[in-house]
Amino acid sequence: MLYVPQLETNLLSVGRLIQKGYNVAFSALSCSVTTKDSFEILRAQYNHGIYQVNLNYGQPQPPTMQIHQVHTAITKPLPMQTWHRRLGHLNEADISRLATESADDIKIDPATTDSICIPCLQGKQHVNINRQPAQRATQLGSKIHSNLCGPIGTPSHSNYRYYIIYVDDWSRYIWVYFLKTKMADEISARFREFQALLETQCRDARIQ
């Protein structure tokens, strides 16, 4: 959809007329819109590349068409918050300027009171970042970081497709164990193997 401020006429969609059940016929000089009963309700004359509708067309219109025109011609005033949401959470000052200067179909209900837009408040909130450094471990094995990766597209010669790493927070030493699956029993077996290795090689290390 394009917004054209200089456009001084309304456009009529042929596709929507057909969807509503009307028949549209074009000729070199005019365009005719008829109902399913072949009753002509609208005629447009060709003029400089476009078909212009003659609103003073003389034939009487069926009651259904008259009711439809009355409903589409009247724009009901809506609360400011409704226009605020429809226009992508535009601020109220610009909505009021649109209603008074540009868009005739935007009518604001003066009886509505201002309300708080929760999504706007959430979008403008700032996150307080904790810039304090994380507390590092003071002993080997007191804090272990772990991560599981996989599946890897191409398995190894021993058919390993996963691996798990253990990182000691104090020393930053890394251990890598390969896995064939990510089942809990295989991961637990690798962890017990890692725990035994660390506590055997380092007497003071105890994984908590």
Phi and psi restraints in degrees (value plus and minus 20) as a CYANA .aco file:
   2 LEU   PHI    -128.6   -88.6
   2 LEU   PSI     123.0   163.0
   3 TYR   PHI    -122.6   -82.6
   3 TYR   PSI      94.9   134.9
   4 VAL   PHI    -139.5   -99.5
   4 VAL   PSI      79.8   119.8
   5 PRO   PHI     -81.9   -41.9
   5 PRO   PSI     -51.7   -11.7
   6 GLN   PHI     -99.5   -59.5
   6 GLN   PSI     -26.6    13.4
   7 LEU   PHI     -92.3   -52.3
   7 LEU   PSI      99.1   139.1
   8 GLU   PHI    -126.1   -86.1
   8 GLU   PSI     -17.7    22.3
   9 THR   PHI    -147.0  -107.0
   9 THR   PSI     139.0   179.0
  10 ASN   PHI    -110.1   -70.1
  10 ASN   PSI     126.9   166.9
  11 LEU   PHI    -122.7   -82.7
  11 LEU   PSI     121.5   161.5
  12 LEU   PHI    -132.3   -92.3
  12 LEU   PSI     105.5   145.5
  13 SER   PHI    -105.1   -65.1
  13 SER   PSI     101.2   141.2
  14 VAL   PHI     -88.0   -48.0
  14 VAL   PSI     -59.3   -19.3
  15 GLY   PHI     -80.5   -40.5
  15 GLY   PSI     -60.4   -20.4
  16 ARG   PHI     -89.4   -49.4
  16 ARG   PSI     -55.6   -15.6
  17 LEU   PHI     -82.3   -42.3
  17 LEU   PSI     -61.9   -21.9
  18 ILE   PHI     -86.4   -46.4
  18 ILE   PSI     -58.5   -18.5
  19 GLN   PHI     -83.9   -43.9
  19 GLN   PSI     -51.1   -11.1
  20 LYS   PHI     -98.6   -58.6
  20 LYS   PSI     -24.9    15.1
  21 GLY   PHI      81.4   121.4
  21 GLY   PSI     -12.6    27.4
  22 TYR   PHI    -110.8   -70.8
  22 TYR   PSI     138.9   178.9
  23 ASN   PHI    -126.4   -86.4
  23 ASN   PSI     114.1   154.1
  24 VAL   PHI    -140.8  -100.8
  24 VAL   PSI     105.6   145.6
  25 ALA   PHI    -146.0  -106.0
  25 ALA   PSI     108.1   148.1
  26 PHE   PHI    -127.6   -87.6
  26 PHE   PSI     124.5   164.5
  27 SER   PHI    -153.7  -113.7
  27 SER   PSI    -196.7  -156.7
  28 ALA   PHI     -88.2   -48.2
  28 ALA   PSI     -45.9    -5.9
  29 LEU   PHI    -134.8   -94.8
  29 LEU   PSI     -39.7     0.3
  30 SER   PHI    -173.7  -133.7
  30 SER   PSI     151.9   191.9
  31 CYS   PHI    -154.9  -114.9
  31 CYS   PSI     116.1   156.1
  32 SER   PHI    -142.2  -102.2
  32 SER   PSI     116.3   156.3
  33 VAL   PHI    -135.3   -95.3
  33 VAL   PSI     102.3   142.3
  34 THR   PHI    -147.4  -107.4
  34 THR   PSI     139.9   179.9
  35 THR   PHI    -104.0   -64.0
  35 THR   PSI     159.9   199.9
  36 LYS   PHI     -83.9   -43.9
  36 LYS   PSI     -44.0    -4.0
  37 ASP   PHI    -110.5   -70.5
  37 ASP   PSI      -4.4    35.6
  38 SER   PHI      45.2    85.2
  38 SER   PSI       6.0    46.0
  39 PHE   PHI    -110.4   -70.4
  39 PHE   PSI     100.5   140.5
  40 GLU   PHI     -98.4   -58.4
  40 GLU   PSI     102.4   142.4
  41 ILE   PHI    -132.2   -92.2
  41 ILE   PSI     -33.3     6.7
  42 LEU   PHI    -175.2  -135.2
  42 LEU   PSI     122.6   162.6
  43 ARG   PHI    -159.5  -119.5
  43 ARG   PSI     115.9   155.9
  44 ALA   PHI    -143.3  -103.3
  44 ALA   PSI     116.6   156.6
  45 GLN   PHI    -117.6   -77.6
  45 GLN   PSI     120.3   160.3
  46 TYR   PHI     -94.5   -54.5
  46 TYR   PSI     108.7   148.7
  47 ASN   PHI    -171.1  -131.1
  47 ASN   PSI      91.1   131.1
  48 HIS   PHI      33.4    73.4
  48 HIS   PSI      28.5    68.5
  49 GLY   PHI      71.0   111.0
  49 GLY   PSI     -26.5    13.5
  50 ILE   PHI    -153.5  -113.5
  50 ILE   PSI     140.6   180.6
  51 TYR   PHI    -120.1   -80.1
  51 TYR   PSI      98.5   138.5
  52 GLN   PHI    -121.8   -81.8
  52 GLN   PSI     110.7   150.7
  53 VAL   PHI    -100.9   -60.9
  53 VAL   PSI     113.4   153.4
  54 ASN   PHI    -110.3   -70.3
  54 ASN   PSI      84.6   124.6
  55 LEU   PHI     -91.5   -51.5
  55 LEU   PSI     -35.7     4.3
  56 ASN   PHI    -117.8   -77.8
  56 ASN   PSI       6.3    46.3
  57 TYR   PHI     -81.2   -41.2
  57 TYR   PSI     114.0   154.0
  58 GLY   PHI     -96.5   -56.5
  58 GLY   PSI     -44.1    -4.1
  59 GLN   PHI     -90.5   -50.5
  59 GLN   PSI     122.3   162.3
  60 PRO   PHI     -88.6   -48.6
  60 PRO   PSI     126.7   166.7
  61 GLN   PHI    -121.0   -81.0
  61 GLN   PSI     128.4   168.4
  62 PRO   PHI     -85.0   -45.0
  62 PRO   PSI     134.6   174.6
  63 PRO   PHI     -77.5   -37.5
  63 PRO   PSI     -55.0   -15.0
  64 THR   PHI     -84.7   -44.7
  64 THR   PSI     -58.1   -18.1
  65 MET   PHI     -91.2   -51.2
  65 MET   PSI     -56.8   -16.8
  66 GLN   PHI     -84.0   -44.0
  66 GLN   PSI     -62.1   -22.1
  67 ILE   PHI     -84.7   -44.7
  67 ILE   PSI     -59.9   -19.9
  68 HIS   PHI     -83.7   -43.7
  68 HIS   PSI     -60.4   -20.4
  69 GLN   PHI     -87.2   -47.2
  69 GLN   PSI     -57.9   -17.9
  70 VAL   PHI     -84.4   -44.4
  70 VAL   PSI     -61.0   -21.0
  71 HIS   PHI     -89.0   -49.0
  71 HIS   PSI     -56.5   -16.5
  72 THR   PHI    -101.3   -61.3
  72 THR   PSI     -38.4     1.6
  73 ALA   PHI    -103.6   -63.6
  73 ALA   PSI     -44.0    -4.0
  74 ILE   PHI    -115.8   -75.8
  74 ILE   PSI     106.1   146.1
  75 THR   PHI    -124.5   -84.5
  75 THR   PSI      98.0   138.0
  76 LYS   PHI     -99.7   -59.7
  76 LYS   PSI     112.4   152.4
  77 PRO   PHI     -82.1   -42.1
  77 PRO   PSI     115.2   155.2
  78 LEU   PHI    -139.9   -99.9
  78 LEU   PSI     136.6   176.6
  79 PRO   PHI     -81.5   -41.5
  79 PRO   PSI     134.4   174.4
  80 MET   PHI     -78.6   -38.6
  80 MET   PSI     -58.4   -18.4
  81 GLN   PHI     -86.8   -46.8
  81 GLN   PSI     -49.8    -9.8
  82 THR   PHI     -86.9   -46.9
  82 THR   PSI     -66.1   -26.1
  83 TRP   PHI     -85.6   -45.6
  83 TRP   PSI     -54.5   -14.5
  84 HIS   PHI     -79.7   -39.7
  84 HIS   PSI     -62.7   -22.7
  85 ARG   PHI     -94.5   -54.5
  85 ARG   PSI     -59.2   -19.2
  86 ARG   PHI     -86.5   -46.5
  86 ARG   PSI     -52.2   -12.2
  87 LEU   PHI    -115.3   -75.3
  87 LEU   PSI       7.5    47.5
  88 GLY   PHI      50.6    90.6
  88 GLY   PSI      16.9    56.9
  89 HIS   PHI      42.2    82.2
  89 HIS   PSI      21.3    61.3
  90 LEU   PHI     -89.7   -49.7
  90 LEU   PSI     127.8   167.8
  91 ASN   PHI     -89.9   -49.9
  91 ASN   PSI     136.6   176.6
  92 GLU   PHI     -86.2   -46.2
  92 GLU   PSI     -51.4   -11.4
  93 ALA   PHI     -84.5   -44.5
  93 ALA   PSI     -63.0   -23.0
  94 ASP   PHI     -91.2   -51.2
  94 ASP   PSI     -54.2   -14.2
  95 ILE   PHI     -83.2   -43.2
  95 ILE   PSI     -63.4   -23.4
  96 SER   PHI     -84.4   -44.4
  96 SER   PSI     -57.6   -17.6
  97 ARG   PHI     -87.5   -47.5
  97 ARG   PSI     -57.5   -17.5
  98 LEU   PHI     -82.4   -42.4
  98 LEU   PSI     -62.1   -22.1
  99 ALA   PHI     -87.0   -47.0
  99 ALA   PSI     -51.9   -11.9
 100 THR   PHI    -116.2   -76.2
 100 THR   PSI     -43.8    -3.8
 101 GLU   PHI    -135.9   -95.9
 101 GLU   PSI     -51.5   -11.5
 102 SER   PHI    -141.7  -101.7
 102 SER   PSI     -77.2   -37.2
 103 ALA   PHI    -117.7   -77.7
 103 ALA   PSI      95.6   135.6
 104 ASP   PHI     -94.0   -54.0
 104 ASP   PSI     -44.9    -4.9
 105 ASP   PHI    -104.3   -64.3
 105 ASP   PSI     -24.1    15.9
 106 ILE   PHI    -113.0   -73.0
 106 ILE   PSI      88.1   128.1
 107 LYS   PHI    -141.6  -101.6
 107 LYS   PSI     105.4   145.4
 108 ILE   PHI    -121.7   -81.7
 108 ILE   PSI     112.4   152.4
 109 ASP   PHI     -93.9   -53.9
 109 ASP   PSI      94.6   134.6
 110 PRO   PHI     -89.5   -49.5
 110 PRO   PSI     -36.0     4.0
 111 ALA   PHI    -101.5   -61.5
 111 ALA   PSI     -28.9    11.1
 112 THR   PHI     -97.4   -57.4
 112 THR   PSI     126.6   166.6
 113 THR   PHI    -120.5   -80.5
 113 THR   PSI     135.1   175.1
 114 ASP   PHI     -87.1   -47.1
 114 ASP   PSI     120.3   160.3
 115 SER   PHI    -153.2  -113.2
 115 SER   PSI     143.3   183.3
 116 ILE   PHI    -108.4   -68.4
 116 ILE   PSI     112.5   152.5
 117 CYS   PHI    -113.6   -73.6
 117 CYS   PSI      88.9   128.9
 118 ILE   PHI     -83.0   -43.0
 118 ILE   PSI     -65.4   -25.4
 119 PRO   PHI     -79.3   -39.3
 119 PRO   PSI     -55.9   -15.9
 120 CYS   PHI     -86.3   -46.3
 120 CYS   PSI     -61.4   -21.4
 121 LEU   PHI     -83.5   -43.5
 121 LEU   PSI     -62.4   -22.4
 122 GLN   PHI     -85.4   -45.4
 122 GLN   PSI     -56.8   -16.8
 123 GLY   PHI     -91.1   -51.1
 123 GLY   PSI     -42.7    -2.7
 124 LYS   PHI    -118.3   -78.3
 124 LYS   PSI     -21.1    18.9
 125 GLN   PHI     -94.0   -54.0
 125 GLN   PSI     127.9   167.9
 126 HIS   PHI    -127.4   -87.4
 126 HIS   PSI     123.8   163.8
 127 VAL   PHI    -112.0   -72.0
 127 VAL   PSI     108.3   148.3
 128 ASN   PHI    -101.2   -61.2
 128 ASN   PSI      91.1   131.1
 129 ILE   PHI    -105.3   -65.3
 129 ILE   PSI     109.4   149.4
 130 ASN   PHI    -101.1   -61.1
 130 ASN   PSI      85.6   125.6
 131 ARG   PHI    -112.5   -72.5
 131 ARG   PSI     -13.3    26.7
 132 GLN   PHI     -93.6   -53.6
 132 GLN   PSI     114.2   154.2
 133 PRO   PHI     -84.7   -44.7
 133 PRO   PSI     125.3   165.3
 134 ALA   PHI     -85.1   -45.1
 134 ALA   PSI     125.3   165.3
 135 GLN   PHI     -93.0   -53.0
 135 GLN   PSI     100.0   140.0
 136 ARG   PHI    -103.7   -63.7
 136 ARG   PSI     133.9   173.9
 137 ALA   PHI     -88.7   -48.7
 137 ALA   PSI     131.1   171.1
 138 THR   PHI    -130.9   -90.9
 138 THR   PSI     -16.1    23.9
 139 GLN   PHI    -168.1  -128.1
 139 GLN   PSI     126.0   166.0
 140 LEU   PHI     -83.5   -43.5
 140 LEU   PSI     107.2   147.2
 141 GLY   PHI      66.9   106.9
 141 GLY   PSI     -24.2    15.8
 142 SER   PHI     -95.0   -55.0
 142 SER   PSI     -44.3    -4.3
 143 LYS   PHI    -162.8  -122.8
 143 LYS   PSI     100.9   140.9
 144 ILE   PHI    -140.7  -100.7
 144 ILE   PSI     110.6   150.6
 145 HIS   PHI    -119.8   -79.8
 145 HIS   PSI     123.4   163.4
 146 SER   PHI    -159.9  -119.9
 146 SER   PSI     129.4   169.4
 147 ASN   PHI    -172.2  -132.2
 147 ASN   PSI     121.5   161.5
 148 LEU   PHI    -131.5   -91.5
 148 LEU   PSI     113.1   153.1
 149 CYS   PHI    -143.4  -103.4
 149 CYS   PSI     122.2   162.2
 150 GLY   PHI     117.0   157.0
 150 GLY   PSI     153.5   193.5
 151 PRO   PHI    -100.0   -60.0
 151 PRO   PSI     126.1   166.1
 152 ILE   PHI    -106.7   -66.7
 152 ILE   PSI     116.6   156.6
 153 GLY   PHI     -78.7   -38.7
 153 GLY   PSI     -62.3   -22.3
 154 THR   PHI    -127.6   -87.6
 154 THR   PSI      92.3   132.3
 155 PRO   PHI     -89.8   -49.8
 155 PRO   PSI     141.2   181.2
 156 SER   PHI     -97.0   -57.0
 156 SER   PSI     158.4   198.4
 157 HIS   PHI     -83.7   -43.7
 157 HIS   PSI     -46.6    -6.6
 158 SER   PHI    -114.2   -74.2
 158 SER   PSI      -7.4    32.6
 159 ASN   PHI      48.6    88.6
 159 ASN   PSI      12.6    52.6
 160 TYR   PHI    -107.6   -67.6
 160 TYR   PSI     112.1   152.1
 161 ARG   PHI    -144.7  -104.7
 161 ARG   PSI     -22.4    17.6
 162 TYR   PHI    -152.3  -112.3
 162 TYR   PSI     140.1   180.1
 163 TYR   PHI    -169.5  -129.5
 163 TYR   PSI     130.7   170.7
 164 ILE   PHI    -144.6  -104.6
 164 ILE   PSI     118.4   158.4
 165 ILE   PHI    -136.4   -96.4
 165 ILE   PSI     127.6   167.6
 166 TYR   PHI    -144.3  -104.3
 166 TYR   PSI     107.9   147.9
 167 VAL   PHI    -141.1  -101.1
 167 VAL   PSI     104.8   144.8
 168 ASP   PHI    -101.2   -61.2
 168 ASP   PSI     105.2   145.2
 169 ASP   PHI     -86.9   -46.9
 169 ASP   PSI     -51.9   -11.9
 170 TRP   PHI     -98.8   -58.8
 170 TRP   PSI     -68.0   -28.0
 171 SER   PHI    -116.2   -76.2
 171 SER   PSI     -35.4     4.6
 172 ARG   PHI      44.1    84.1
 172 ARG   PSI       1.5    41.5
 173 TYR   PHI     -97.5   -57.5
 173 TYR   PSI     123.1   163.1
 174 ILE   PHI    -139.8   -99.8
 174 ILE   PSI     113.1   153.1
 175 TRP   PHI    -136.1   -96.1
 175 TRP   PSI     118.5   158.5
 176 VAL   PHI    -142.5  -102.5
 176 VAL   PSI     110.0   150.0
 177 TYR   PHI    -146.1  -106.1
 177 TYR   PSI     113.8   153.8
 178 PHE   PHI    -112.7   -72.7
 178 PHE   PSI     126.2   166.2
 179 LEU   PHI    -150.9  -110.9
 179 LEU   PSI     128.7   168.7
 180 LYS   PHI    -109.4   -69.4
 180 LYS   PSI     -49.2    -9.2
 181 THR   PHI    -157.7  -117.7
 181 THR   PSI     155.9   195.9
 182 LYS   PHI    -131.9   -91.9
 182 LYS   PSI      10.5    50.5
 183 MET   PHI     -89.3   -49.3
 183 MET   PSI     131.1   171.1
 184 ALA   PHI     -83.4   -43.4
 184 ALA   PSI     -55.7   -15.7
 185 ASP   PHI     -88.4   -48.4
 185 ASP   PSI     -56.8   -16.8
 186 GLU   PHI     -91.5   -51.5
 186 GLU   PSI     -58.4   -18.4
 187 ILE   PHI     -86.5   -46.5
 187 ILE   PSI     -61.1   -21.1
 188 SER   PHI     -83.2   -43.2
 188 SER   PSI     -58.8   -18.8
 189 ALA   PHI     -84.3   -44.3
 189 ALA   PSI     -60.3   -20.3
 190 ARG   PHI     -87.8   -47.8
 190 ARG   PSI     -55.8   -15.8
 191 PHE   PHI     -87.6   -47.6
 191 PHE   PSI     -62.2   -22.2
 192 ARG   PHI     -83.9   -43.9
 192 ARG   PSI     -55.8   -15.8
 193 GLU   PHI     -84.7   -44.7
 193 GLU   PSI     -62.5   -22.5
 194 PHE   PHI     -86.3   -46.3
 194 PHE   PSI     -61.8   -21.8
 195 GLN   PHI     -83.4   -43.4
 195 GLN   PSI     -62.6   -22.6
 196 ALA   PHI     -84.9   -44.9
 196 ALA   PSI     -60.6   -20.6
 197 LEU   PHI     -83.4   -43.4
 197 LEU   PSI     -66.4   -26.4
 198 LEU   PHI     -86.7   -46.7
 198 LEU   PSI     -65.3   -25.3
 199 GLU   PHI     -94.7   -54.7
 199 GLU   PSI     -40.8    -0.8
 200 THR   PHI    -100.6   -60.6
 200 THR   PSI     -64.3   -24.3
 201 GLN   PHI     -96.2   -56.2
 201 GLN   PSI     -50.2   -10.2
 202 CYS   PHI    -137.4   -97.4
 202 CYS   PSI      87.5   127.5
 203 ARG   PHI     -84.1   -44.1
 203 ARG   PSI     -54.4   -14.4
 204 ASP   PHI    -106.3   -66.3
 204 ASP   PSI     -24.2    15.8
 205 ALA   PHI    -103.6   -63.6
 205 ALA   PSI     110.0   150.0
 206 ARG   PHI    -159.8  -119.8
 206 ARG   PSI      99.7   139.7
 207 ILE   PHI    -100.1   -60.1
 207 ILE   PSI     102.4   142.4
